[in-house]
Amino acid sequence: MKPIRIKRAKIAQTKVFFRDLAIIVGSCIVMAIVLSLFTGRNKLVIPKNLTENIDSLKAETARLKKAQEKLDSLSAVYDEQIKDVEARIAGIKEKTTIIREYYHTKIAEADKYTQKEIEDFLKNRYK
């Protein structure tokens, strides 16, 4: 007789399982219906004057392209001027280096002057 009780227990367990499953599925369906009823649907709104908007955007794009070309040309002019200034600065640096070396050698030679050469130098300088 035990086997009959086991079968009845399994049948009861299966009934409870399917009942719980039916409750879960039913509540999911109810939630889906409620959500679909109470949420607004987003509709794609097409403007009435769509071609006018597109034409105005094309015109604005053309205007912006012309402005960009103008800025690019100005940028090229400024780049040339910057190169010229950099070349001048490089020339000045070279001249400064040459002058610095010249006076460095003159100062080094002054240490080798005799008393007579120093007096002649000062006389000629402060005439």
Secondary structure, 3 states (H helix, E strand, C coil): CHHHHHHHHHHHHHHHHHHHHHHHHHHHHHHHHHHHHHCCCCCCCCCCCHHHHHHHHHHHHHHHHHHHHHHHHHHHHHHHHHHHHHHHHHHHHHHHHHHHHHHHHHHHHHCCCCHHHHHHHHHHHCC
